[in-house]
Amino acid sequence: MSLELTPENMQGVFDENAGKAMLLFVYSAQDPESTKLLQATEPLVPESGPYAVLIRIDIDAHPEFQQMVVQWGVRSVPSVIVVQKGRISGLLQAEQATIENIKKVLDQVMPKTDEIDAGEAKTALEKGDVKTALLKINAAIAANDKPEYQLVKADIELRNNNLNAAKKILDAIPLEGQDSYYQKLKSALELAGKAAKSPDVEKLEEEYEKDPSDKGTAKKLAVKYNEAGEKIKALDLLFSILRKDLAFEDTKKLYLDILATMEGDPEVSAYRRKLYTLMY
């Protein structure tokens, strides 16, 4: 769909859509070629889409616009003026005003699917919706594995207190991707790692080293590891208990609960298979 520009609504239409790419479709309703191209173009641009808007300028219905569009470079109809960030960035007219060229313009001004998913992931993260953020950033990464997307995923893993996964992601970021966001996440990871070495953890580690067969101590230490974000350490300890006693207290449930907090981590499937091998 499209919006019709009139002298009365012109300022409001331009102000309301200033953050979008605007395609100003200059045409004459009396010209069959113009109306045919307009009808083919309208379905390509959602009326309330967040990224682009199609605005009709009928120079027959509103002849006062003729001088304005001439100043913008229009010499014939139909013509399409591309406006981005308040400036004209392109003009299609005469033989250039074709549906194929309009599609090319839309490809250039509209964000790619992965960019949309990444943007929605960041928005969800800002709102504290970590689950949605993870789903969206995983989709973006699947489409285009960029370092900047991996940084968002590392941020999510840190917020999920999954330090192992966050560290693995950050260690794989190439030098050119190590921007200020990367440095911020590295600092957060280091602080979280220091916090993980609490006196309680160190005491339980000493007790466990003295008697690795003590399932109760091993489970308590696994709980502390999980709370500190050392989820892989926690899973390894819990698995060592389950190998000896599959029915020990709620160890199996705790193991599965930790896996549930690691959604999207490539280690999850391996650790789930290990448990199922014991069970079946």
N, C-alpha and C positions, 0 to 999 in steps of 0.2 A: 504494500500500500504506500501512499504518499501523502504529503501535506500540500495544500494549495496556498501559495503566497499571495497575499493581498496587501494593498497599501496600509490597511488597518492592522493587520496582524504581523507585518514584516519584522518589526523590532522584537516582538515577543518570540516569534519563531526562531530568529537568529540567536537571541539570548538563551532560550531554553535548550537549544541544541549546540551551544558553543563548544561543548566537550566532545562532540561527535564529528565524524567526517560527514560533510554535507554535500550531496549531489544535487545541484540545482539544474533541473531539467527544463530548459527553455524550449517552448514549442508553440505551435498554433493548433488550436482545436479544430480548425478548418482544414488542416493539412493531414491527409490520410497517412502519409509516411511518419509524421510526428506522433499521431495517436497510436499507430501500430507499434512503434518503438517504445512508447511509454507503457503500453499494455504488457509488453514483453519484459520491461525493466521492473515494474512494480512488484512482482512476486519475489524478486531477488533481494529486496530490502524490507525486513520486517518493520511495520509501522512504529512499534514501540521498542525497537532494538536498541541496545545500549551503545552500539559502536558506530552506526551509520544511519542517516536519514535521507530519504528522497523527497525533494521539495519541488513542486511543479510551479513553473512560471509561464502562464498563458499570456503571451504578449498581445493577443487579440482582445481577450477579456479585460486586460489591464494594460492599455497602451502606454500608460505613464511609466511602465518598466522598460520600455524599448530603449530609451537613452541610457539607462543604467546598465543594461546587459551589453550594449555596444561599447560602453566604457570598459567592460570586463573582457572585451575581445570577441564577442559573439558577432558573427557576420551572416549566419544562416540558421535556419531551424530544420530539424531539431539539433540542439546543442546541449552538451552536459558540462557544467562548470563544477570542478571538484574543489571544495574548500576544506582546509584542515587548519586547526588552530587559528582561525580568523584570517587565513591567507589563501589566495587561489593557488592551488598546487598542480592543477591540470585543466585542460580544456579539450573536449572532443566535439568537433563540428564537421560539417560537410561529409566527405567519405569516411572520416574517422568515427563518426557517430553511429556505431554499430553495436549490436548486443554483445558481440564477442569482445569488443574493446571495453564496454561497460563492465563485463564480467572480470576482465583483467584489472580494471581500476578497483573493483570491489575486493579482489584478491589482495591487492596492495594495501588498501586502507583497513580492511577487516583483519582482526587478529586471527592467527591460526588456532586450531582446536587445542593444541598443547598450551598455547599462551592463555587461552580462556580458562582452561583447567587450572593452570598455575596461578592465575589471578584469583580464581575462586578459592583455591587452597589458602592463599595468603589472607584473603578476607575472612575465611572460616577460622584461621589461626588467630587473627586479631580479635575475633569474637569469642575465642576459647573453645570453639568446636573442633577439637583435635581429631575426632574420628572422621568427620567430613573432610577436613584438611588432608588427612592421610590418603583417603580414597581419591581425592582430586589430584594430589601431587603424584601419586602412583600412576594415574592415567596420563598425566603430562609426561612423565618419565618414559612410559611405555611408547609414547608417540615420538618423543624427541629427548634423548638423555643428555640434558645440558647440565653443566656444573651448577648453575644458578638454581635449577630445580632440585638438585641433590642437596644443596644447602638448606632449602626449605624442609626437605625430608629429615635432614640431620636435626634441625630445630624441633621438629615434631617428636623425633625420638628422644631428644633431651627432655622435652616436656612430659613425655611418657616415662621418664626416668629409665630409659633403655640406653645406658651408657655404652654398652658394647657395640650396638648398632650405630650409634652416633659417631663413635670413634672410627669405626670401619669406613663410614661414609666420608668423614673429614680427611682421613688418611689418603683417600683416593682422589681428592680434589686436585686437579693440576695447578701448577703455579699461576697460570693466567686467571684462574678462578678464585684465587685466594684474596678476596677483597675485604672490605671492612666488616661485612656480614660474616664472612668466614672467620676473621680474627675474633669477633665477638663470640661466636659459637665455640671456638677453641678455648677461649678464656672460661666460658661457662662450663665446658667439659672438664677443664683442669680443676676448677673450684668444686665441681660435683665429685670428682675423683678423690680430692682431699677429704671432703666430707664423708666419703664412703669409709675411710679409715678411722672410724670412731673407736673409742676405748672398748665399747661393747663388742665390736666386731673382732678387734685384736684379742680380747679375752677369750671369746668363743673359738677363734682360730687356734689359740694355744691349747685349749681343752681338747679340740678335735685332733690336733697333732699328737697329743698324748694317747688318745684312744679313738682311732678312726672307726672302730666297730660300734661306737656309741651312736645309735640311730637318733636318739633324742637330741643330742648335741649337734649332730649333722643337720637335722631338720631346723633347729633354732638358727644355726649359722646360715642355712639356705634362705630362711626368712629375712635375716639381716642383709644378706647379699642382695636379695630382691628389692628391699626397701632402699638400698644404696644405689640401685640401678645396675648392679652386676648380675644381670639376669642369666647369662650363660653359666657363670659360676654357680648360681643357685640351682639351675636345671641339672648341672653335672652332679652336684651333691645329692639332690633329690633322686636322681636316677640311680646313684650308687646305693641309696636306701631301698629303692623299689626292686633292684636286682636281688637283694637279699630277702626282702619281705614286701610283696606287692600290696599287702593289705595293712601296712603299718600306718595306723592312725589315719589322718586325712592327707597323706603325702601325695597320693595320686591326684586328688582334687587340686592341691596346691600347685602341682606340676602343670596341670591343664590350665589353671587360672593364670599362671605366669605366661604360658604360651598365648593365651587369649589377649594379653596386653602387648604382644609383640607382632600384631597384625602387619603384614607387609615385609617382615624381616625374613630374608632367605633361609635363615637357620631354622625357622619354625617347622617346616616340613620334615627336616632330618630328625629333629627331636621328637616330633609326633610319631614318626615311623619307629624310632627306637622304643617308644612306650608300647606301641601296638605289637611290636615283635615280642615283647615280654608278655603281653596280655593274651596273645593268640598263637 
